[in-house]
Amino acid sequence: MPARCALCEGDGEIVVWRDAHYRVVRAEIEGYPGFLRVVLGRHVAEMTDLQPSERDRLMHVVFAVEQGLRELYRPDKVNLASFGNQVPHLHWHVIPRYRDDPHFPEPAWGAARRNGAARAEVPDTRLAARLTELLG
């Protein structure tokens, strides 16, 4: 583990769901309700640092999060991304996107093209319940 890792030292925002190895956190990013991150519970930087069974489980969690967001938020598109350039701790961004969000069709962290339409956040309890159904 590096000297300091924000995702090792804390949950990395509001935990919506967790098991013994992964957690799903809600990122509070203005204009992006439902922006979630799937975070590995231990410090690893790359997917190839994981055992095949861990990779399979991680992607199972990522896909369940996508499914839950599609059901509850009804986005036009869902973006999946794993960078780790700023925080080299394995995590996936799962981002509901809408044609009228601030950046569409560009990435959510690019230059804004417009003021996005206001959308309500699905309550964490509802999201957690759906993820628990999908993930067991």
DAGI-V52313 format. One record per residue. N is the residue number from 1. BURIAL is # if it has 24 or more other C-alpha atoms within 12 Angstrom, else .. Layout:
BEGIN
n=N burial=BURIAL
n=N burial=BURIAL
END
This chain:
BEGIN
n=1 burial=.
n=2 burial=.
n=3 burial=.
n=4 burial=.
n=5 burial=.
n=6 burial=.
n=7 burial=#
n=8 burial=#
n=9 burial=.
n=10 burial=.
n=11 burial=#
n=12 burial=#
n=13 burial=.
n=14 burial=#
n=15 burial=#
n=16 burial=#
n=17 burial=#
n=18 burial=#
n=19 burial=.
n=20 burial=.
n=21 burial=.
n=22 burial=#
n=23 burial=#
n=24 burial=#
n=25 burial=#
n=26 burial=#
n=27 burial=#
n=28 burial=.
n=29 burial=.
n=30 burial=.
n=31 burial=#
n=32 burial=#
n=33 burial=#
n=34 burial=#
n=35 burial=#
n=36 burial=#
n=37 burial=#
n=38 burial=#
n=39 burial=#
n=40 burial=#
n=41 burial=#
n=42 burial=#
n=43 burial=#
n=44 burial=#
n=45 burial=#
n=46 burial=.
n=47 burial=#
n=48 burial=.
n=49 burial=.
n=50 burial=.
n=51 burial=.
n=52 burial=.
n=53 burial=.
n=54 burial=.
n=55 burial=.
n=56 burial=.
n=57 burial=.
n=58 burial=#
n=59 burial=#
n=60 burial=.
n=61 burial=#
n=62 burial=#
n=63 burial=#
n=64 burial=#
n=65 burial=#
n=66 burial=#
n=67 burial=#
n=68 burial=#
n=69 burial=#
n=70 burial=#
n=71 burial=.
n=72 burial=#
n=73 burial=#
n=74 burial=.
n=75 burial=#
n=76 burial=.
n=77 burial=.
n=78 burial=#
n=79 burial=#
n=80 burial=#
n=81 burial=#
n=82 burial=#
n=83 burial=.
n=84 burial=.
n=85 burial=.
n=86 burial=.
n=87 burial=#
n=88 burial=#
n=89 burial=#
n=90 burial=#
n=91 burial=#
n=92 burial=#
n=93 burial=#
n=94 burial=#
n=95 burial=#
n=96 burial=#
n=97 burial=#
n=98 burial=#
n=99 burial=.
n=100 burial=#
n=101 burial=#
n=102 burial=#
n=103 burial=#
n=104 burial=#
n=105 burial=.
n=106 burial=.
n=107 burial=#
n=108 burial=#
n=109 burial=.
n=110 burial=.
n=111 burial=.
n=112 burial=.
n=113 burial=.
n=114 burial=.
n=115 burial=.
n=116 burial=.
n=117 burial=.
n=118 burial=.
n=119 burial=.
n=120 burial=.
n=121 burial=#
n=122 burial=#
n=123 burial=.
n=124 burial=#
n=125 burial=.
n=126 burial=.
n=127 burial=#
n=128 burial=#
n=129 burial=.
n=130 burial=#
n=131 burial=#
n=132 burial=.
n=133 burial=.
n=134 burial=.
n=135 burial=#
n=136 burial=.
END
